[in-house]
């Protein structure tokens, strides 16, 4: 249990009742996600395999991924998919060109008009909630000859709409989807003969990757067997995230409920929440803050201001980029939330130490075995998603912080 839990006072009976209600709600949240995820990927896995092939052909001839999103949640997804392609975290995966267009740069359509080329891939997020701006951008991209991808309502060549009315579930499924696209588009680079304009090699040697992707040994002139294996791999990854979400919500149930109580109490007394992370986890911090603000809660994204981040990194060092902001913005009774796939990020560990010195409530969402943050209990509430696969960890953490938001209200 947390070492410094701060929650509303009440009788033991009330606490047990509230805990049981929260536990039931977490079970319902998980069930809805497992059901929607199974239906979505079973229905779309064949198309996903073909889309991976089409995207690989675009990248192979010099195309770029141009992701765009107008709403706060869509902006976080656009930036998340861009950083995954540009900075691959799986050993052996190549960096692929990608950029995120978000409202800071003006109208999405105008931004896209300035940079989109015919060989590019345009991907739009949040078309169902942005007043038609993503649809306009996609229409322009299609006119330019781009391959276009949307997630419902954008009018893209490839529309992949999650079968869920709950916005958080939809967003989690879309995150898993673009992670799967990112992971499996690389398969086709290992089969030169399956990409237009490239000569086949007789057989690719998968080497150390064979246990992860055995289909890399397929003959390069045979497209359908590779498509079949990519489809099966997409289904396998969807099953993996369902299992990891179940572990995350079940194993961390008491921590999740207690953390939600602490956050709710902090907001009730006028305190605020600070969120932070690195890379893809930075975009998750951005999304968490967007969700809380949408619910009317005070929250600050410590990854948001590039001027502050780069000034601190340049003049003091990377380890200070979040700790200095905790000093600037944090007060006793506030909440600091860190998201880390490894649990070992030095800048986040420094921020947690500073937050504790200033008597903030600290919450950490971590992967693997919890890393240093978990082993040394560097946060009051530590929520561990026990996986060594970074995309799956981030997807499970999205479920966890959405569950937190649901319990906070």
C-alpha positions in Angstrom: 0.0 0.0 0.0 1.0 3.6 -0.4 3.2 5.1 2.3 1.7 8.5 2.4 -1.9 8.0 1.2 -4.0 11.1 1.6 -7.7 10.5 1.3 -11.0 11.7 2.7 -11.8 10.4 6.2 -14.6 8.0 6.8 -15.7 4.9 8.5 -14.3 1.5 7.7 -17.6 0.4 6.2 -17.7 3.3 3.9 -14.1 2.6 2.8 -14.9 -1.0 2.1 -18.0 -0.1 0.1 -16.2 2.5 -2.0 -13.3 0.1 -2.6 -15.7 -2.6 -3.8 -17.5 -0.2 -6.1 -14.2 0.9 -7.6 -13.0 -2.7 -8.0 -16.3 -3.6 -9.9 -15.8 -0.6 -12.1 -12.2 -1.6 -12.9 -13.5 -5.1 -13.8 -16.1 -3.6 -16.1 -13.5 -1.3 -17.8 -11.3 -4.2 -18.5 -14.2 -6.4 -19.9 -15.2 -3.6 -22.3 -11.7 -3.2 -23.6 -11.0 -6.9 -24.1 -14.3 -7.3 -26.0 -13.8 -4.3 -28.2 -10.1 -5.2 -28.9 -10.9 -8.7 -29.8 -13.7 -7.6 -32.2 -11.6 -4.8 -33.7 -8.4 -6.8 -34.6 -10.3 -9.9 -35.7 -12.2 -7.7 -38.2 -9.3 -5.6 -39.3 -6.2 -7.8 -39.2 -6.3 -8.7 -42.9 -6.6 -5.1 -43.9 -3.8 -4.2 -41.4 -1.4 -6.6 -43.2 -2.1 -5.0 -46.6 -1.8 -1.5 -45.1 1.6 -2.4 -43.6 2.7 -3.5 -47.1 1.4 -0.3 -48.7 3.1 1.9 -46.1 6.4 0.0 -46.6 6.2 0.7 -50.3 5.7 4.4 -49.7 8.7 4.5 -47.2 10.8 2.5 -49.6 10.5 5.1 -52.3 11.2 8.1 -50.0 7.8 8.8 -48.5 7.2 10.1 -45.0 4.5 9.6 -42.5 2.7 12.9 -41.8 0.4 12.5 -38.8 -2.0 15.2 -37.9 -4.4 15.9 -35.0 -6.4 18.9 -33.9 -7.9 18.1 -30.5 -5.8 17.7 -27.4 -6.1 13.9 -27.4 -5.6 13.7 -31.2 -2.5 15.8 -30.9 -1.0 13.4 -28.4 -1.6 10.5 -30.8 -0.1 12.3 -33.8 3.0 13.0 -31.8 3.1 9.5 -30.4 3.1 7.8 -33.8 5.6 10.2 -35.2 8.2 9.6 -32.4 7.7 5.8 -32.7 8.6 5.9 -36.4 11.5 8.4 -36.1 13.0 6.8 -32.9 12.4 3.1 -33.0 12.8 1.5 -29.5 13.1 -2.1 -30.8 16.6 -3.2 -31.6 17.1 -3.7 -35.3 14.2 -1.5 -36.5 15.2 1.3 -38.8 14.2 4.9 -38.2 11.6 6.1 -40.7 10.8 9.7 -41.5 7.7 11.0 -39.7 6.3 14.4 -38.5 3.3 15.4 -36.5 1.2 18.4 -37.5 -0.7 19.9 -34.5 -2.7 23.1 -33.9 0.3 25.0 -32.7 1.3 25.3 -36.4 -2.1 26.6 -37.5 -4.8 25.0 -39.6 -3.9 21.3 -40.4 -4.9 21.7 -44.0 -2.6 24.6 -44.6 0.3 22.9 -42.8 -0.2 19.8 -44.9 -0.4 21.8 -48.1 3.1 23.2 -47.4 4.9 19.9 -46.9 2.9 16.9 -48.3 4.3 15.1 -51.3 2.7 12.5 -53.5 4.7 9.6 -52.0 3.9 10.4 -48.4 1.5 8.8 -45.9 -1.0 11.1 -44.2 -2.6 9.8 -41.0 -5.4 11.8 -39.3 -6.5 11.5 -35.7 -9.6 12.9 -34.0 -11.7 13.5 -37.1 -14.9 12.8 -35.1 -14.3 15.7 -32.8 -12.4 18.4 -34.6 -15.1 20.1 -36.7 -14.0 18.6 -40.0 -10.4 19.9 -39.9 -8.8 16.5 -40.2 -11.2 15.6 -43.1 -10.1 18.7 -45.0 -6.4 17.8 -44.5 -7.1 14.2 -45.7 -8.9 15.5 -48.7 -5.9 17.6 -49.7 -3.5 14.7 -49.0 -5.6 12.4 -51.3 -5.6 15.1 -54.0 -1.8 15.2 -53.7 -1.6 11.4 -54.2 -0.7 10.5 -50.6 -1.8 7.2 -49.1 -4.2 8.3 -46.4 -5.2 6.6 -43.1 -8.0 7.6 -40.7 -9.8 6.2 -37.7 -13.4 7.1 -38.5 -14.8 10.2 -40.2 -11.7 11.5 -42.0 -12.6 10.1 -45.5 -9.3 8.4 -45.8 -8.3 5.6 -48.2 -7.9 3.4 -45.2 -10.5 4.0 -42.5 -10.0 1.8 -39.4 -12.8 2.6 -37.0 -12.8 1.0 -33.5 -16.1 -0.6 -32.5 -16.6 1.3 -29.3 -18.6 4.3 -28.3 -16.3 5.1 -25.3 -13.7 7.6 -26.4 -11.0 6.3 -24.1 -11.4 2.7 -25.4 -11.3 4.0 -29.0 -8.1 5.9 -28.3 -6.5 2.9 -26.7 -7.4 0.6 -29.6 -6.0 3.2 -32.1 -2.8 3.4 -30.1 -2.4 -0.4 -30.3 -3.2 -0.2 -34.0 -0.5 2.4 -34.9 2.0 0.5 -32.7 1.2 -2.7 -34.7 1.6 -0.8 -38.0 4.9 0.6 -36.8 6.1 -2.9 -35.7 5.0 -4.8 -38.8 5.7 -2.4 -41.6 9.4 -3.3 -41.0 8.7 -6.9 -42.0 8.4 -5.9 -45.6 11.8 -4.2 -45.6 13.2 -7.6 -44.8 11.6 -8.9 -48.0 13.0 -6.6 -50.7 11.3 -8.5 -53.5 7.9 -7.7 -52.1 8.4 -3.9 -52.5 7.8 -2.3 -55.9 11.1 -1.3 -57.6 13.3 -3.6 -55.5 15.0 -6.7 -56.5 14.4 -9.9 -54.5 17.1 -11.8 -52.7 16.6 -15.5 -52.6 15.9 -16.0 -48.9 16.3 -13.6 -46.0 18.1 -14.9 -43.0 16.2 -13.7 -39.9 19.1 -14.4 -37.6 18.5 -13.4 -34.0 15.0 -12.1 -34.9 13.7 -15.5 -35.9 12.1 -16.2 -32.5 10.1 -13.0 -32.8 9.3 -13.0 -36.5 9.8 -16.5 -37.9 8.1 -15.4 -41.2 11.2 -13.4 -42.1 12.5 -16.6 -43.7 9.7 -16.7 -46.3 10.7 -16.4 -49.9 10.7 -12.8 -51.0 8.7 -13.4 -54.2 5.7 -14.8 -52.3 3.6 -11.9 -50.9 0.6 -13.8 -49.7 2.4 -16.0 -47.1 4.0 -12.9 -45.6 0.7 -11.1 -45.5 -0.9 -14.1 -43.8 1.9 -14.2 -41.2 1.7 -10.4 -40.6 -2.1 -10.8 -40.1 -1.4 -13.6 -37.5 1.2 -11.4 -35.8 -1.3 -8.5 -35.5 -3.8 -10.8 -33.8 -1.1 -12.1 -31.5 -0.2 -8.6 -30.5 -3.8 -7.7 -29.8 -4.1 -10.8 -27.5 -0.9 -9.7 -25.7 -2.2 -6.3 -24.9 -5.5 -7.8 -23.6 -3.5 -10.0 -21.3 -1.2 -7.2 -20.1 -4.2 -4.8 -19.5 -5.7 -7.5 -17.3 -2.4 -7.9 -15.4 -2.0 -4.2 -15.0 -5.5 -3.6 -13.6 -5.7 -6.7 -11.5 -2.2 -6.7 -9.9 -2.4 -2.9 -9.3 -6.0 -2.7 -8.3 -5.4 -1.5 -4.7 -2.8 1.0 -5.8 -5.0 2.3 -8.6 -8.0 2.8 -6.3 -5.8 4.4 -3.6 -4.1 6.7 -6.1 -7.5 7.8 -7.5 -8.7 8.6 -4.0 -5.5 10.7 -3.4 -5.9 12.6 -6.7 -9.6 13.2 -6.1 -8.8 14.6 -2.6 -6.0 16.8 -4.0 -8.4 18.3 -6.6 -11.0 18.8 -3.9 -8.7 21.0 -1.8 -7.5 23.0 -4.8 -4.3 21.3 -5.6 -3.1 20.4 -9.1 -1.5 17.5 -11.0 1.9 17.5 -12.9 2.5 14.8 -15.5 5.8 13.9 -17.2 7.5 11.2 -19.3 10.0 10.7 -22.1 9.4 9.9 -25.8 6.2 8.0 -26.3 5.6 8.3 -22.6 5.8 12.1 -23.0 2.8 11.9 -25.3 1.0 9.8 -22.8 1.6 12.4 -20.2 0.2 15.0 -22.6 -2.9 12.8 -23.1 -3.4 12.3 -19.4 -3.3 16.1 -18.8 -5.8 16.6 -21.8 -8.2 14.1 -20.2 -8.0 15.8 -16.8 -8.5 19.3 -18.2 -11.5 18.1 -20.2 -13.0 16.9 -16.9 -12.4 20.3 -15.4 -9.3 19.4 -13.3 -6.1 21.5 -13.0 -3.2 19.7 -14.6 0.1 20.7 -16.1 2.0 18.8 -18.8 5.8 19.2 -18.0 6.7 17.9 -21.5 4.8 20.7 -23.3 7.2 23.6 -23.4 10.1 22.9 -25.7 11.8 26.2 -24.8 11.9 25.2 -21.1 13.0 21.6 -21.8 15.8 22.6 -24.2 17.0 25.4 -22.0 17.3 23.1 -18.9 18.8 20.3 -20.9 21.4 22.6 -22.5 22.3 24.7 -19.5 22.0 22.3 -16.6 21.6 18.8 -18.0 18.9 16.3 -19.1 18.4 15.0 -15.6 17.0 18.4 -14.5 14.3 18.9 -17.2 11.5 17.8 -14.9 12.9 18.3 -11.4 13.4 22.1 -12.1 9.8 22.3 -13.3 8.6 20.5 -10.1 10.4 23.2 -8.2 8.8 25.9 -10.3 5.2 24.6 -10.3 4.8 22.1 -7.5 3.4 22.8 -4.0 2.8 20.6 -1.0 -0.3 18.5 -1.7 0.0 18.5 -5.4 0.2 15.3 -7.4 3.2 14.3 -9.6 2.6 11.5 -12.1 5.5 10.0 -14.1 5.2 7.5 -16.9 8.2 5.3 -17.7 8.4 2.0 -19.6 11.7 1.1 -17.9 11.3 2.6 -14.4 14.9 3.7 -14.6 14.8 7.1 -16.4 17.1 9.4 -14.5 15.2 12.6 -15.2 12.0 11.1 -13.8 13.8 9.7 -10.7 15.2 13.1 -10.1 11.7 14.6 -10.5 10.2 12.1 -8.0 12.9 12.9 -5.5 12.2 16.6 -5.8 8.5 16.0 -5.6 8.9 14.1 -2.3 11.1 16.8 -0.9 8.3 19.3 -1.6 5.6 17.0 -0.2 3.8 16.2 -3.4 1.9 13.0 -3.8 3.8 10.8 -6.3 2.5 8.2 -8.7 4.5 6.2 -11.2 3.4 4.0 -14.1 6.2 1.8 -15.0 7.0 -1.4 -17.1 9.3 -4.4 -17.0 9.8 -5.3 -13.3 9.3 -1.8 -12.2 13.0 -0.8 -12.5 14.5 1.4 -9.8 11.3 3.2 -9.2 9.5 0.0 -8.3 12.4 -1.7 -6.5 13.2 1.3 -4.3 9.5 2.5 -4.0 10.5 5.9 -5.3 6.8 6.9 -5.6 3.9 6.7 -3.2 1.9 4.6 -5.7 3.7 2.4 -8.2 1.7 0.7 -11.0 3.6 -1.9 -12.8 2.8 -3.3 -16.3 4.9 -6.5 -16.3 6.2 -6.7 -19.9 9.5 -6.1 -21.7 7.8 -5.0 -24.9 7.6 -1.2 -24.9 4.6 -0.8 -27.2 2.5 -3.1 -25.1 3.7 -1.4 -21.9 2.6 2.0 -23.2 -0.8 0.6 -24.3 -1.4 -0.9 -20.9 -0.4 2.3 -19.2 -2.9 4.2 -21.3 -5.6 1.8 -20.0 -4.3 2.4 -16.4 -4.3 6.2 -16.6 -7.7 6.2 -18.3 -8.9 4.0 -15.4 -7.5 6.5 -13.0 -9.4 9.3 -14.7 -12.6 7.3 -14.6 -12.2 6.7 -10.9 -11.3 10.3 -10.2 -14.4 11.5 -12.1 
